[in-house]
Amino acid sequence: MGRTEAQAARRRLISARRARLAVGKPGYWLGFAAVTGAYVATAKFGIDLPVSNGVITPIWAPSGISLAALLLLGRRYWPAVALGALIANATSGAEPAVAAAIAVGNTLEAVAGTCLLRRVGFRVNLERVRDVLMLVAFGAGVSTLIAATNGVAILFLTQTAHGSFGSNWLLWWFGDAVGNLMVAPLLLVGFSSGRKWPSKARLLEAVVVVTVLAALSGVVFLAGAWRYPYLIFPLLLWAPLRFRQLGAAASSFLVGAIATWGTVAGTVPFGGSSPTERVQIIQALVGVLAISLLVLGATLAERERANEKLRQTTARLSEAQAMTHIGSWEWEIATNAVTWSDELYRIWGLDPDRFGASYEAYLETVHADDRQLVDAAVRRALETGGCGYECRIVRSDGAERFIRARGKVVADESSRPLKMIGTAQDVTEEKQIEAERERLFARERAQNERLRELDRMKDTFLASVSHELRTPLTSIGGYIGLLKDETTGELRDEQRRYLEIAWRNTERLQRLIGDLLLAAQADAGQLPLEPSRVDLRALASECVASVRPRAEEAGVEVVIVGDEVPTLEGDPARLAQLVENLLSNAIKFSKDGGRVEVRTDADSGHVLLEISDRGIGIPAIHQPRIFERFFRSSNAVEQAIQGTGLGLSIAKMIAEAHGGVITYESDEAEGTTFRVELPYAADGAERQAEHAEVS
């Protein structure tokens, strides 16, 4: 079983369960009694008329009652229809078996009509033309064939019918069909859900229409004025025009009932050999009248719904235009008539009654400096088929606004322009934002240029100051050296200690000045290099030996590991400065008892140098900035570790000046590893290849 079939079966099961539950409620039995009672009462009325032929009558309201009951209340009320049909036929002279057999056909007619209408999506309020046509086709046309064929066949089989089979069948079918057309619509529309109670004025209007229509119908069909049926036509049209389907169903039922009464009474002298035929003729006319009025009412209801949808769509479009400041326009070229949406009037600040509604009137609202541009764009669009432009307009209050407009030409079959349609958008705020953005960009560019100028001035200043300080500082260092060598006489221990402190600080200042000069030279693209063959491992060993006293003083062990590496082309002094800067950092940031490891290696045409420590590490938030000049991490500042913040930036400049790169890995409180990759010289590459072959 497919998914759709399973869902349908589930719905049928739920419907059956609901039906069983409903049968046990008092409301069900109240409806049951009402349906049965109405069926019996109207059936007895039709059978007892002088125009009937036994249980066959041209006036059979029960068909409309049963169909409406099953459509409104549900198919679970079919037993009420069956019981009503059985009682009506049994009390009208038919044998019990015959009455039961006829009741089966009456019940099947209502059930079949309900099933057919439900299957085609029928709506009981009859507010669609297709619903009216479905009621005529399936309710009055197809389902009534069942009862007529079943009933007449049973009467002829039991030899209780009079006349021909065809005439009796036609009379039965005709009575049931007219009942479905006259009675069912009134019940369906009157009891369909969702109908609001009318206002007092509308209720009074309905009472007046019904009263006057009943009076005129009585005059026409009962008082002998049958030659003037057109007297009731205005009211018959007024009913659906004002009250839609309820008016159509009620007026057709009222007129049909009075016309049938007059025909049975003989006050309407229609042609026909018998009263039954005259009733059939008048009811045929009433049936056509009912269908016409119902179609008219449904058409009006559909148009009303379409207008309401159009109104809602227009309202949503207007709201969308207001939110986006976009309005629509249309220009009829032949008549020079311009139509604007409400939003355009709001943008322009114009009253629709005061706007000239012409192309020239529109141009008058355009700023004088932009008017020629707009006119040229529109004239060009008449040849090319479309246009787009931006202009300024002057509102009625004198304010200027920026407008972005687009238009499209609509042409006839011969490509002759008929009209232009398009949109206009208020982009004043957008233009203001663009202007403000340009102003901010210009300000930012000026600030950036100023910062670059300040940076150049700073570099010049640092270079100048560093150069000016180097000479006196060198002199100071020289004299301190002479004093330390006791060339002027023997020194006391205290004097020797003071000179040692001065000597260390002098060396520190010399290094700082050297770093500042190097940074300034690198920025100017003038970093001095004196290349030669360099054995990086030997150079690293010398640097380790140089810093070892300082490391031992700090309680840090420094070791060198790794393999011999090929020589590279570089400046040994600068490369030594790179290694010493990294070693100095590793020692400074290591804890007492720490270890600094220097490793050399070669890989893929590069000499590798790694310097690792197990110190305080670099906080993750500061790692992107460690190569910036004068930058110091927060933990270094907090622990008062000395430094200028130039060491790493200089190391990076030296590595890049040699065609290499410097990278790092660091975890706070766990340590840092710096990795330098430098390309080695051509003969070094050859030795590396030979070493690989021997290995």
VMD Tcl script that draws the C-alpha trace (Angstrom):
set ca {
  {0.00 0.00 0.00}
  {1.41 3.39 -1.05}
  {1.73 6.38 1.25}
  {-1.26 8.18 -0.35}
  {-3.48 5.11 -0.01}
  {-2.43 4.68 3.61}
  {-3.27 8.30 4.38}
  {-6.67 7.95 2.71}
  {-7.38 4.80 4.70}
  {-6.37 6.55 7.91}
  {-8.70 9.47 7.13}
  {-11.56 7.05 6.45}
  {-10.89 5.28 9.75}
  {-10.88 8.58 11.67}
  {-14.06 9.70 9.90}
  {-15.80 6.44 10.75}
  {-14.71 6.70 14.39}
  {-16.02 10.26 14.61}
  {-19.30 9.17 13.05}
  {-19.73 6.41 15.67}
  {-18.99 8.88 18.46}
  {-21.44 11.42 17.02}
  {-24.26 8.86 16.85}
  {-24.16 8.52 20.61}
  {-24.72 12.24 21.23}
  {-28.14 13.91 21.73}
  {-27.37 16.41 18.98}
  {-27.23 13.64 16.42}
  {-30.69 12.35 17.28}
  {-32.10 15.87 17.24}
  {-30.77 16.33 13.71}
  {-31.98 12.85 12.82}
  {-35.51 13.72 13.88}
  {-35.42 17.05 12.03}
  {-34.30 15.46 8.75}
  {-36.80 12.62 8.99}
  {-39.66 14.95 9.95}
  {-38.92 17.44 7.18}
  {-38.65 14.63 4.64}
  {-41.96 13.06 5.63}
  {-43.84 16.37 5.82}
  {-42.72 17.66 2.41}
  {-43.13 14.22 0.83}
  {-46.73 13.92 2.03}
  {-47.39 17.45 0.75}
  {-46.12 16.58 -2.74}
  {-47.87 13.19 -2.93}
  {-51.21 14.57 -1.76}
  {-51.32 17.25 -4.49}
  {-53.84 16.67 -7.29}
  {-51.05 16.77 -9.88}
  {-49.36 13.66 -8.47}
  {-49.58 10.17 -9.94}
  {-49.61 7.97 -6.85}
  {-46.19 8.25 -5.25}
  {-44.86 10.00 -8.39}
  {-45.16 13.77 -8.25}
  {-43.58 16.72 -10.09}
  {-43.22 18.55 -6.76}
  {-40.69 16.67 -4.66}
  {-38.90 18.86 -2.09}
  {-37.52 15.84 -0.11}
  {-34.78 15.35 -2.73}
  {-33.38 18.81 -1.99}
  {-33.79 18.33 1.78}
  {-31.95 15.01 1.83}
  {-29.09 16.21 -0.39}
  {-28.59 19.38 1.70}
  {-28.79 17.39 4.95}
  {-26.02 14.98 3.95}
  {-23.84 17.78 2.58}
  {-24.24 19.94 5.69}
  {-24.48 17.32 8.44}
  {-22.52 14.46 6.93}
  {-23.28 11.12 5.31}
  {-23.88 9.56 8.72}
  {-27.44 10.95 8.50}
  {-28.40 8.65 5.65}
  {-30.54 6.50 7.99}
  {-32.70 9.58 8.66}
  {-33.27 9.93 4.90}
  {-34.04 6.21 4.56}
  {-36.52 6.28 7.45}
  {-38.24 9.39 6.12}
  {-38.58 7.86 2.65}
  {-39.92 4.61 4.09}
  {-42.58 6.36 6.21}
  {-43.63 8.69 3.39}
  {-44.07 5.90 0.85}
  {-45.65 3.44 3.27}
  {-48.27 5.96 4.39}
  {-49.14 6.89 0.79}
  {-50.75 3.63 -0.26}
  {-47.66 1.61 -1.21}
  {-47.13 -1.92 0.08}
  {-44.44 -2.15 2.82}
  {-42.04 -4.08 0.58}
  {-42.59 -1.63 -2.28}
  {-42.18 1.34 0.07}
  {-38.92 -0.13 1.40}
  {-37.56 -0.74 -2.11}
  {-38.45 2.81 -3.21}
  {-36.85 4.18 -0.01}
  {-33.59 2.46 -0.98}
  {-33.54 4.40 -4.26}
  {-34.39 7.70 -2.53}
  {-31.56 7.16 -0.04}
  {-29.00 6.12 -2.67}
  {-29.87 9.26 -4.67}
  {-28.91 11.54 -1.77}
  {-25.79 9.51 -0.86}
  {-24.56 9.34 -4.48}
  {-25.14 13.06 -5.02}
  {-23.23 13.88 -1.84}
  {-20.31 11.61 -2.76}
  {-20.07 12.99 -6.29}
  {-20.13 16.59 -5.12}
  {-17.56 15.95 -2.40}
  {-15.30 14.22 -4.90}
  {-15.21 17.28 -7.22}
  {-14.45 19.73 -4.36}
  {-17.94 21.19 -4.06}
  {-18.41 24.10 -1.61}
  {-21.80 24.40 0.05}
  {-21.83 28.23 0.03}
  {-22.15 28.17 -3.80}
  {-19.90 31.23 -4.12}
  {-18.17 29.85 -7.21}
  {-19.75 29.37 -10.62}
  {-18.25 25.87 -10.78}
  {-20.09 24.95 -7.56}
  {-23.42 25.96 -9.11}
  {-22.68 23.99 -12.26}
  {-21.60 20.94 -10.22}
  {-24.85 21.08 -8.25}
  {-26.83 21.20 -11.49}
  {-24.82 18.39 -13.11}
  {-24.34 15.93 -10.24}
  {-27.00 16.96 -7.73}
  {-29.92 17.59 -10.09}
  {-28.79 15.71 -13.18}
  {-26.92 12.49 -12.36}
  {-27.89 11.41 -8.84}
  {-31.64 11.76 -9.51}
  {-31.38 9.08 -12.20}
  {-31.00 6.51 -9.43}
  {-34.26 7.18 -7.61}
  {-36.26 7.66 -10.81}
  {-35.04 4.46 -12.42}
  {-35.32 2.41 -9.20}
  {-38.78 3.72 -8.25}
  {-40.48 3.43 -11.63}
  {-38.96 -0.01 -12.24}
  {-40.32 -1.28 -8.90}
  {-43.78 0.15 -9.59}
  {-43.94 -1.53 -12.99}
  {-42.61 -4.81 -11.65}
  {-45.30 -4.81 -8.97}
  {-47.89 -3.61 -11.54}
  {-48.90 -0.63 -9.41}
  {-48.00 2.09 -11.95}
  {-50.32 3.76 -14.45}
  {-49.31 5.10 -17.85}
  {-46.10 4.53 -19.80}
  {-42.71 3.80 -18.25}
  {-41.10 6.77 -20.00}
  {-43.63 9.38 -18.89}
  {-43.59 8.13 -15.30}
  {-39.78 8.03 -15.25}
  {-39.54 11.56 -16.65}
  {-42.08 12.84 -14.11}
  {-40.15 11.24 -11.22}
  {-36.76 12.46 -12.42}
  {-38.12 15.95 -13.11}
  {-39.64 16.29 -9.63}
  {-36.42 15.20 -7.90}
  {-34.24 17.47 -10.10}
  {-36.36 20.57 -9.48}
  {-36.40 19.81 -5.76}
  {-32.58 19.79 -5.78}
  {-32.48 23.08 -7.68}
  {-35.08 24.97 -5.61}
  {-34.77 23.59 -2.08}
  {-31.14 22.43 -1.74}
  {-29.53 25.83 -2.59}
  {-31.70 27.63 -0.03}
  {-30.73 25.18 2.73}
  {-27.06 25.00 1.74}
  {-26.57 28.76 1.59}
  {-28.78 29.49 4.59}
  {-27.06 27.01 6.92}
  {-23.48 27.22 5.63}
  {-20.99 28.32 8.31}
  {-19.31 31.68 8.50}
  {-22.31 33.89 7.72}
  {-22.47 37.04 9.82}
  {-25.68 38.42 11.26}
  {-26.74 41.37 9.05}
  {-27.08 44.93 10.26}
  {-30.51 46.39 11.02}
  {-30.57 48.36 7.78}
  {-29.64 45.32 5.71}
  {-32.16 43.15 7.54}
  {-34.88 45.73 6.88}
  {-33.90 45.81 3.21}
  {-34.17 42.02 3.01}
  {-37.62 42.04 4.63}
  {-38.80 44.68 2.19}
  {-37.45 42.79 -0.83}
  {-39.05 39.50 0.27}
  {-42.37 41.16 1.07}
  {-42.61 43.08 -2.20}
  {-41.40 40.08 -4.23}
  {-44.00 37.82 -2.57}
  {-46.71 40.40 -3.19}
  {-45.85 40.88 -6.86}
  {-45.50 37.12 -7.37}
  {-48.97 36.69 -5.85}
  {-50.36 39.31 -8.22}
  {-48.71 37.69 -11.24}
  {-49.36 34.01 -10.49}
  {-52.44 34.05 -8.24}
  {-54.39 37.21 -9.15}
  {-54.47 36.66 -12.87}
  {-51.72 39.05 -13.96}
  {-49.73 36.20 -15.47}
  {-49.24 38.25 -18.66}
  {-46.94 40.63 -16.74}
  {-44.20 38.40 -15.25}
  {-41.61 41.09 -15.96}
  {-42.93 42.94 -12.90}
  {-40.85 40.64 -10.68}
  {-37.66 40.77 -12.77}
  {-36.14 43.88 -11.10}
  {-36.53 42.34 -7.65}
  {-35.17 39.00 -8.87}
  {-32.04 40.80 -10.04}
  {-31.89 43.01 -6.94}
  {-31.79 39.97 -4.64}
  {-28.45 38.48 -5.90}
  {-26.97 41.92 -6.54}
  {-27.46 42.92 -2.91}
  {-27.52 39.59 -1.04}
  {-25.50 37.35 -3.36}
  {-26.29 33.62 -3.15}
  {-28.70 33.86 -0.22}
  {-30.75 36.39 -2.17}
  {-30.61 34.27 -5.35}
  {-31.67 31.05 -3.59}
  {-34.40 32.67 -1.50}
  {-35.93 34.68 -4.34}
  {-35.97 31.73 -6.77}
  {-37.53 29.48 -4.10}
  {-40.17 32.09 -3.22}
  {-41.14 32.79 -6.82}
  {-41.04 29.08 -7.69}
  {-43.29 28.15 -4.77}
  {-45.90 30.84 -5.60}
  {-45.77 30.08 -9.34}
  {-46.26 26.36 -8.67}
  {-49.15 27.15 -6.31}
  {-50.80 29.28 -8.98}
  {-50.30 26.59 -11.61}
  {-51.80 23.86 -9.39}
  {-54.71 26.21 -8.58}
  {-55.26 26.90 -12.27}
  {-54.64 30.67 -12.16}
  {-51.73 30.39 -14.58}
  {-53.12 29.13 -17.88}
  {-49.99 27.58 -19.35}
  {-50.46 25.23 -22.24}
  {-50.62 21.53 -21.49}
  {-53.09 18.67 -21.67}
  {-53.13 18.13 -17.89}
  {-52.39 20.01 -14.63}
  {-49.32 17.79 -14.17}
  {-47.86 18.91 -17.49}
  {-48.58 22.56 -16.64}
  {-46.76 22.15 -13.32}
  {-43.82 20.59 -15.13}
  {-43.69 23.55 -17.52}
  {-43.74 26.18 -14.76}
  {-41.19 24.27 -12.69}
  {-38.91 23.98 -15.71}
  {-39.03 27.74 -16.01}
  {-38.41 28.13 -12.28}
  {-35.46 25.72 -12.51}
  {-33.90 27.78 -15.28}
  {-34.56 30.90 -13.21}
  {-32.88 29.37 -10.16}
  {-29.80 28.34 -12.15}
  {-29.52 31.81 -13.74}
  {-29.79 33.64 -10.42}
  {-27.32 31.31 -8.73}
  {-24.80 31.76 -11.56}
  {-25.27 35.53 -11.33}
  {-24.74 35.48 -7.56}
  {-21.64 33.27 -7.87}
  {-20.21 35.52 -10.56}
  {-20.70 38.57 -8.36}
  {-19.14 36.75 -5.39}
  {-16.12 35.71 -7.46}
  {-15.68 39.25 -8.73}
  {-15.97 40.54 -5.17}
  {-13.24 38.13 -4.01}
  {-11.06 39.08 -6.96}
  {-11.50 42.76 -6.15}
  {-10.63 42.09 -2.52}
  {-7.49 40.20 -3.52}
  {-6.60 43.05 -5.87}
  {-7.16 45.54 -3.06}
  {-4.94 43.52 -0.71}
  {-2.26 43.17 -3.38}
  {-2.40 46.90 -4.07}
  {-2.17 47.63 -0.35}
  {0.85 45.30 0.03}
  {2.48 46.87 -3.03}
  {1.87 50.33 -1.62}
  {3.34 49.26 1.73}
  {6.37 47.72 0.02}
  {6.89 50.88 -2.02}
  {6.68 53.00 1.13}
  {9.24 50.78 2.92}
  {11.71 50.88 0.01}
  {10.91 54.45 -1.11}
  {10.10 53.12 -4.58}
  {7.09 54.32 -6.56}
  {5.74 53.30 -9.97}
  {4.68 55.47 -12.88}
  {3.12 55.20 -16.32}
  {3.18 57.65 -19.24}
  {0.63 57.34 -22.05}
  {2.63 58.86 -24.90}
  {-0.30 59.62 -27.24}
  {-2.38 61.46 -24.61}
  {0.63 62.70 -22.60}
  {-1.09 61.45 -19.42}
  {1.14 60.51 -16.49}
  {-0.06 58.22 -13.70}
  {1.80 57.98 -10.40}
  {1.52 55.62 -7.44}
  {0.82 57.04 -3.99}
  {4.46 56.64 -2.99}
  {5.66 58.92 -5.79}
  {3.33 61.67 -4.62}
  {4.77 61.23 -1.12}
  {8.36 61.40 -2.39}
  {7.65 64.51 -4.45}
  {5.54 66.05 -1.68}
  {2.76 66.75 -4.18}
  {-1.03 66.66 -3.99}
  {-2.48 64.52 -6.84}
  {-5.01 67.28 -7.57}
  {-2.25 69.89 -7.96}
  {0.07 67.78 -10.14}
  {-0.33 68.45 -13.85}
  {-0.07 64.68 -14.60}
  {1.88 65.29 -17.81}
  {5.45 64.77 -18.98}
  {6.08 68.52 -18.96}
  {4.74 68.78 -15.40}
  {7.17 66.07 -14.35}
  {10.11 67.84 -15.99}
  {9.22 71.00 -14.08}
  {9.89 69.14 -10.82}
  {13.41 68.12 -11.95}
  {16.29 70.31 -10.80}
  {17.16 72.86 -13.47}
  {20.74 71.55 -13.76}
  {19.50 67.97 -14.38}
  {16.47 68.68 -16.56}
  {18.26 68.42 -19.89}
  {19.92 65.14 -18.86}
  {16.54 63.62 -17.92}
  {14.82 64.76 -21.11}
  {17.65 63.38 -23.24}
  {17.48 60.01 -21.42}
  {13.70 59.75 -21.96}
  {13.91 60.73 -25.64}
  {16.69 58.20 -26.15}
  {14.57 55.52 -24.46}
  {11.84 55.97 -27.07}
  {14.38 54.71 -29.61}
  {16.26 52.13 -27.54}
  {13.36 50.74 -25.51}
  {14.48 51.65 -22.01}
  {16.42 54.07 -19.83}
  {17.88 54.58 -16.40}
  {19.11 57.78 -14.83}
  {19.70 59.62 -11.58}
  {18.69 63.20 -11.00}
  {17.73 65.74 -8.39}
  {14.16 66.90 -7.92}
  {12.79 69.93 -6.10}
  {9.87 69.13 -3.81}
  {6.92 71.42 -3.32}
  {8.48 72.59 -0.03}
  {11.73 73.51 -1.80}
  {13.76 70.56 -0.49}
  {16.01 68.69 -2.94}
  {15.95 64.91 -3.21}
  {17.99 62.45 -5.26}
  {15.97 60.13 -7.50}
  {17.01 56.95 -9.32}
  {14.56 56.21 -12.15}
  {14.17 53.36 -14.61}
  {11.75 53.12 -17.52}
  {10.69 50.68 -20.21}
  {8.87 51.40 -23.46}
  {5.77 49.38 -24.35}
  {5.25 49.26 -28.12}
  {2.54 47.98 -30.45}
  {2.95 45.30 -33.10}
  {4.56 47.80 -35.47}
  {7.12 48.79 -32.78}
  {5.48 52.18 -32.34}
  {5.88 53.35 -28.72}
  {2.54 53.39 -26.89}
  {3.57 54.13 -23.33}
  {6.42 54.01 -20.86}
  {6.25 52.29 -17.49}
  {8.82 52.34 -14.76}
  {9.85 53.08 -11.20}
  {11.47 55.92 -9.28}
  {13.31 55.49 -6.00}
  {14.25 58.09 -3.44}
  {18.00 57.53 -2.92}
  {18.72 60.71 -0.97}
  {19.77 58.82 2.16}
  {21.94 56.52 0.04}
  {23.65 59.52 -1.56}
  {24.17 61.12 1.84}
  {25.71 57.89 3.13}
  {27.97 57.69 0.06}
  {29.07 61.30 0.56}
  {29.74 60.67 4.24}
  {31.64 57.52 3.39}
  {33.80 59.38 0.86}
  {34.44 62.10 3.43}
  {35.50 59.50 5.99}
  {37.69 57.71 3.42}
  {39.37 61.00 2.51}
  {39.89 61.74 6.18}
  {41.31 58.26 6.73}
  {43.65 58.64 3.74}
  {44.85 61.98 5.10}
  {45.37 60.44 8.53}
  {47.24 57.49 7.06}
  {49.46 59.83 5.07}
  {50.07 61.86 8.21}
  {50.95 58.68 10.13}
  {53.36 57.63 7.39}
  {54.95 61.07 7.52}
  {55.23 60.85 11.31}
  {56.74 57.37 10.94}
  {59.31 58.72 8.49}
  {60.06 61.60 10.84}
  {60.44 59.15 13.71}
  {62.85 56.96 11.74}
  {64.83 60.01 10.71}
  {64.87 61.24 14.28}
  {65.93 57.87 15.68}
  {68.66 57.50 13.09}
  {69.90 61.00 13.75}
  {69.77 60.68 17.51}
  {71.37 57.24 17.42}
  {74.17 58.51 15.20}
  {74.74 61.55 17.41}
  {74.76 59.40 20.56}
  {77.13 56.78 19.23}
  {80.22 59.04 19.11}
  {80.09 60.37 22.71}
  {79.02 56.95 23.96}
  {82.02 55.35 22.25}
  {84.24 57.91 23.92}
  {82.65 57.23 27.30}
  {83.14 53.51 26.81}
  {86.77 54.04 25.90}
  {87.56 56.06 29.00}
  {85.73 53.57 31.21}
  {87.85 50.86 29.64}
  {91.01 52.78 30.45}
  {89.91 53.19 34.05}
  {89.09 49.47 34.30}
  {92.59 48.67 33.00}
  {93.97 50.80 35.88}
  {96.10 52.87 33.49}
  {95.65 55.86 35.77}
  {96.34 53.99 38.96}
  {95.19 51.12 41.09}
  {91.44 50.95 41.83}
  {89.74 50.02 45.03}
  {87.19 47.19 44.96}
  {84.30 49.61 45.34}
  {85.57 51.74 42.43}
  {86.04 48.64 40.32}
  {82.43 47.60 41.03}
  {81.12 51.03 40.02}
  {83.08 50.96 36.80}
  {81.75 47.47 36.00}
  {78.18 48.72 36.35}
  {78.93 51.73 34.13}
  {80.60 49.46 31.57}
  {77.59 47.11 31.38}
  {75.15 49.99 30.92}
  {77.39 51.53 28.29}
  {77.38 48.25 26.36}
  {73.60 48.10 26.75}
  {73.21 51.61 25.35}
  {75.54 50.78 22.47}
  {73.45 47.71 21.59}
  {70.24 49.77 21.78}
  {71.67 52.47 19.53}
  {72.88 49.82 17.13}
  {69.43 48.26 17.03}
  {67.77 51.62 16.38}
  {70.18 52.40 13.56}
  {69.65 48.96 12.05}
  {65.86 49.35 12.16}
  {66.06 52.77 10.52}
  {68.35 51.42 7.79}
  {66.00 48.46 7.15}
  {63.01 50.80 6.79}
  {64.95 52.88 4.30}
  {65.85 49.73 2.35}
  {69.49 50.23 3.15}
  {70.24 47.36 5.54}
  {74.01 46.90 5.17}
  {75.12 43.30 4.51}
  {78.65 42.01 3.99}
  {78.07 38.50 2.61}
  {80.55 35.68 2.91}
  {80.56 31.93 3.53}
  {78.94 31.20 6.86}
  {78.86 27.93 8.80}
  {75.66 28.48 10.75}
  {76.37 25.70 13.25}
  {79.82 27.08 14.06}
  {78.36 30.59 14.33}
  {75.62 29.29 16.66}
  {78.26 27.58 18.83}
  {80.17 30.86 19.16}
  {76.98 32.68 20.13}
  {76.15 30.00 22.71}
  {79.63 30.39 24.20}
  {79.20 34.16 24.25}
  {75.89 34.11 26.18}
  {76.73 31.18 28.46}
  {78.08 33.37 31.30}
  {74.87 35.38 31.27}
  {72.84 32.14 31.16}
  {74.74 30.63 34.07}
  {74.16 33.82 36.04}
  {70.41 33.38 35.38}
  {70.53 29.66 36.28}
  {69.68 28.56 32.71}
  {71.41 25.75 30.83}
  {72.16 26.41 27.11}
  {73.01 23.44 24.84}
  {73.51 22.99 21.10}
  {72.35 19.83 19.33}
  {71.72 18.66 15.79}
  {73.86 17.91 12.75}
  {76.45 19.74 10.71}
  {74.82 21.91 8.05}
  {75.94 23.23 4.64}
  {77.41 26.68 4.43}
  {75.22 29.57 3.41}
  {75.78 32.97 1.85}
  {75.27 35.67 4.46}
  {76.60 38.40 6.70}
  {78.15 36.64 9.72}
  {77.82 39.70 11.96}
  {74.11 40.13 11.20}
  {73.42 36.42 11.49}
  {75.26 36.38 14.82}
  {73.05 39.30 15.90}
  {69.95 37.27 14.90}
  {71.11 34.22 16.92}
  {72.12 36.31 19.93}
  {68.78 38.16 19.94}
  {66.87 34.87 19.97}
  {69.19 33.39 22.60}
  {68.93 36.51 24.74}
  {65.12 36.31 24.61}
  {65.13 32.58 25.45}
  {67.41 33.15 28.49}
  {65.48 36.20 29.74}
  {62.13 34.43 29.60}
  {63.36 31.14 31.11}
  {62.97 30.37 34.78}
  {65.77 29.49 37.15}
  {66.81 25.91 36.36}
  {65.47 26.17 32.82}
  {66.98 24.86 29.62}
  {67.53 26.52 26.22}
  {68.20 24.22 23.30}
  {69.78 25.33 20.00}
  {69.30 22.89 17.10}
  {70.69 23.03 13.55}
  {69.53 20.96 10.60}
  {69.16 21.07 6.81}
  {66.09 20.30 4.73}
  {64.86 21.01 1.16}
  {67.55 23.54 0.28}
  {67.42 25.39 3.59}
  {69.51 25.53 6.72}
  {67.32 25.31 9.78}
  {67.96 26.91 13.17}
  {65.67 26.24 16.12}
  {65.99 27.89 19.54}
  {63.62 26.49 22.17}
  {63.02 27.36 25.80}
  {60.74 26.16 28.57}
  {60.01 29.59 29.90}
  {56.91 31.69 30.49}
  {55.74 31.56 26.85}
  {53.77 34.20 24.97}
  {50.04 34.82 25.65}
  {47.94 33.79 22.65}
  {46.31 37.21 22.42}
  {49.74 38.87 21.97}
  {51.34 36.39 19.57}
  {50.28 38.19 16.33}
  {52.19 41.29 17.49}
  {55.50 39.85 18.69}
  {57.45 41.08 15.63}
  {56.22 44.67 16.05}
  {58.83 47.17 17.19}
  {58.85 48.10 20.85}
  {56.07 45.59 21.58}
  {56.38 43.65 24.84}
  {53.94 41.00 26.02}
  {51.90 41.51 29.18}
  {53.61 38.73 31.17}
  {57.05 40.23 30.39}
  {55.91 43.63 31.66}
  {54.26 42.13 34.75}
  {57.43 40.21 35.68}
  {59.64 43.30 35.04}
  {61.81 41.49 32.49}
  {64.14 44.03 30.88}
  {64.05 44.65 27.15}
  {63.32 47.22 24.46}
  {60.99 45.22 22.24}
  {63.36 45.48 19.27}
  {65.11 42.11 19.38}
  {62.51 40.00 17.56}
  {61.68 42.66 14.97}
  {65.42 42.95 14.13}
  {65.78 39.16 13.97}
  {62.90 39.05 11.50}
  {64.45 41.83 9.36}
  {67.81 40.03 9.26}
  {66.21 36.68 8.33}
  {64.19 38.25 5.52}
  {67.21 40.23 4.28}
  {68.93 36.84 3.79}
  {65.95 35.42 1.85}
  {64.75 33.41 4.83}
  {61.74 33.29 7.14}
  {61.25 33.12 10.88}
  {58.30 31.34 12.54}
  {57.40 30.38 16.08}
  {55.28 28.16 18.29}
  {54.44 29.18 21.83}
  {52.21 28.11 24.70}
  {51.84 30.34 27.71}
  {53.63 28.94 30.79}
  {55.14 26.11 28.69}
  {57.76 27.76 26.48}
  {58.52 29.05 22.99}
  {60.33 27.74 19.91}
  {61.62 30.04 17.15}
  {62.47 28.46 13.80}
  {64.64 30.24 11.21}
  {64.95 28.89 7.63}
  {67.80 30.27 5.47}
  {68.77 29.18 1.94}
  {72.30 27.81 1.69}
  {74.88 28.57 -0.97}
  {75.27 26.62 -4.24}
  {78.36 24.67 -3.19}
  {76.72 24.03 0.15}
  {73.82 22.44 -1.76}
  {76.28 20.24 -3.63}
  {77.86 19.10 -0.36}
  {74.44 18.40 1.05}
  {73.63 16.20 -1.96}
  {76.97 14.36 -1.60}
  {76.31 13.85 2.11}
  {72.90 12.40 1.27}
  {74.44 9.96 -1.29}
  {77.08 8.77 1.20}
  {74.41 8.29 3.84}
}
mol new
graphics top color blue
foreach p $ca { graphics top sphere $p radius 0.5 }
foreach p [lrange $ca 0 end-1] q [lrange $ca 1 end] { graphics top cylinder $p $q radius 0.2 }
display resetview
